[in-house]
Amino acid sequence: MTPADYDFIRKVLKERSGYVLSPEKHYLIDSRLTPLARQEGCADLSELVIKMRRPGAEALLARITETMTINESFFFRDKVPFDRFRDTILPALLEARRATRRLRIWCSACSTGQEPYSLAMVLKSMSEKLVGWQVDIVATDISREVLERAKAGIYSQFEVQRGLPIQMLMQYFQQVGEQWRVSEEIRRMVQFRHLNLLDRFTMLGTFDVVFCRNVLIYFDQPTKVNVLERVSHQLAPEGFLVLGAA
């Protein structure tokens, strides 16, 4: 792959997803796009770039963008945000929203679903305090592939061992062969929707809590400012924006 090919792929990713790939990340493109190039009948990544440049390549560009923006996730990642959600955010909102008895939570880059399902399990464990409340969890991601995985709620033994307390595994999952599936009651608590954060998202409505974690790090500064400014318009008064463990 030539430097010009690499720069073209970087440009496509930036324009379509906001993902800024640094100049030294050749290995990431090689590892993620080489299998896709073979599927497309290309001998190498340079041939794939030729196909990307042709008219009518929208479906291919979408596949490449999804392949490059799939990021790792695991249950209760970093732990601290979920502790704060349970111990600080929820008590404050239960007091602030006691007149409407409704809460809306948005996971803005949900990947394969571990984050929204973690929040759902926290909420389920506090169900006595939420009697009579309507709680919505909306989870979005740019990748349709990971959203399908998230909706299915099926995870490997390795995935459920990463951060998930054994008590919650036993309580909220069923074993299916060598894999584990999130229980139906937890899956029903989450609405998964396809969304590119570069696009308008006013149609989602307002939220009391927005989790926007492990996604802004891939954007350049102007894109971060743009996304956060628009997210702020979706945040209800006295709402919370969760960016990371720090």
N, C-alpha and C positions, 0 to 999 in steps of 0.2 A: 504494500500500500504506500503510495507516494505521500509526501507532505501535503500536497494539494488535495488528495482524496481525504486525508485525515481532517484537514481544515473544513472541507465541505460537510463531512459528517457532523463535526462540531457545530457548524453554522445551522444545519438542519435541526439539531437537538435544541439549540438555543432558541430558535424561532418558534419551534412547535411546542416546547415544554418549559422553557426558561432554564433548563439544565445547562450549566456552564461546565464544560469538560476541559480541565487544564491541559496544557500542551504535553505533559509527560504521561498522560493516561492511555498511551497506545495499547498497553496490555489489556485494558478494560474493553476496548473496542474489539481487539483480536479475540478475546475469550467469549464475548457475548454475541458478536455478529458473524463469526466464522461458521457456526452451525446453521445460522439463518441463511448465509450465502450458499451453503451446500443445498439447503432445502429449495432455494431459488434456482438451482442449477448453475451456479457461478463457480468458476475455478478458484477464485480468490476474492478478496475484498475490493480490489480495483474493479473487477467485473461487476460487483454488487453496486458500486458507486455509479458505474455507467448506467445500470438499470434505474437507479434512483434519479438520475438526471433526465430520464426520458419523459415525454408527456404521458399523462395518465398513470403516473406512479404513486398516486395518493395512497392506495392500500398498502403498498410496500413501505412508504414513508411512515405510515401509521404503525406498522409492525415493528419497524426499526426503533421508532420512538418508544414504543411500549417495552421492547426488549431492553433498551438502554436505561429506562427509568424504573425498572423493577428493583426495589431495594429491600434489604433484609429487615425483618421485624420479629419480635418475640413477645411473649406474654409478660405484662408488668415491667416493660423495659425501663430501666433506670430506677425503678421502684419509687423514688421520691415523689414524682408527679402524682402517682396514684395514692400515696399516703396523704399528700396535701389535698387531693380531690376528696378523699374520704373524711379527713379530720378538719379541714379548713373551708374548702370551697362549698361542699354540700351543706354543712350546718349554716353557713352564711346565706346561702340561697334558699334554704328551707324557711328561714326567717323572712327574707326579702320577698319571697313569692307566695307567702301563705294565703294571700287573698285570691290568687288565681290557681294555686296548686298545680302549676304546670312548669316543667323544666325541659329545655331543648339543648342538646349537646351535639357538637359537630366535630368529628375527627376528619381533618381536611386532607390527610394523605395516609389513608388507612392500610395501604399495601394488602397483605394477605389476611387482615382482619384481627390480628391479635390485640391491637390497641382497643378498638371498640368493644370486643368481647371481654377484655379485662375490665373495662368500665362497667359493662353490663353485669359482670359477676360482683363487682363492688356494690352496685345498686341492689342486686338481688340479695346480697348479704345484709342489706339495711332495709329490707322490705317492710319491716314493722313501722319504721318511721315514714314510709312512703305510701301508706294505705290511703287511698282516695286521691293520689296524685297521678297525673299523666306525665310520663317521662319519655321523651323521644331521643333516640340516638341516630344521627345521620352520619354515615361514613362514606367518604368519597375518595376516588383515586383516578389518576389519568389512565391507568392500565386496565383494560377490560379483562385481560387474562387473570390478573391477580384478584379482581373483583369476583370472578366466577369461583375462584378458589375460596375466597372469603365467604361467599354465600353458602358454599357447601359446608364450610366449617370442619373440614377433615384435616388432621395434622398427624405428622409422624411421631414416633416415640421420642426422637431427638427434639422435635419442636415443642412438645409439651413438657419436656424436662428442663427447658430453658426459662426459668423465672416463674413458672406456674407452681404454686404451693400444692403439695400432694392432696391436701384436704379438698381443694377446689377441683382438682383433676377427678377425684372420686365422686364429688357431688354434682359437677356440671358437665361431665363427659361420659360418653359410652364407648367402650372399646369395640372396634370393628376390624376383626382380623388383627393385623399388626399396627393398625392406626387407631386414632381416637377422634371421635366426632363430638363437637359441642352440642349440648342438649337442645332440643327444640325450643324450650322455654327461653333459653338465652339467645338463640338465633332469632327468635321472633322479636326480640327487643331492639334489633339493629336493622336500619334501612340502608342498603348499599346503593349508591348512585355513581354513575360515571361523571367525572368532572375534571377539567383542566383548570388549574388555578390561574392561568393566564386569561381565561375567558370570564365573562360576566357570571356572577353567582348570586345576584340579588334574588333570583327566583327561589332560593333556599329558605328565605325568610330570616328572622333574627334568632339569635342563640344566647343562652345564658352562660354557656361554657364553650370555648373553641380550643381544641387541641390542634396546634400547628407545629408539630415536632418532626425533626429529622427530614425536613424538606427544604427549608429556607437556606440551608447550608450549601445547596446545589445552585443557588441563584446568584447573579451578580447584585451589587448594591442597589442600582435603580429598580431592578425587578423585585427585590425584597421590600423596598419602600412602597412600591406600587401595590403589591399583594397585601402587605400589612395595613395600608391605608384603606383598601377596600374591605378587608376583614373587619376593621374597626367599625365600619358602617353596619355590619351584620351583628355586632355585639350589643345586646340589650343593656340598658342602664344597670349598673351594679354587677355587670357580667365579668367573667374571668377569661383571660387569654393565657393559655399554657404553652410555653415555647420550649422548655427543656428542664432538665434536672437542676440546673444552676439557679 
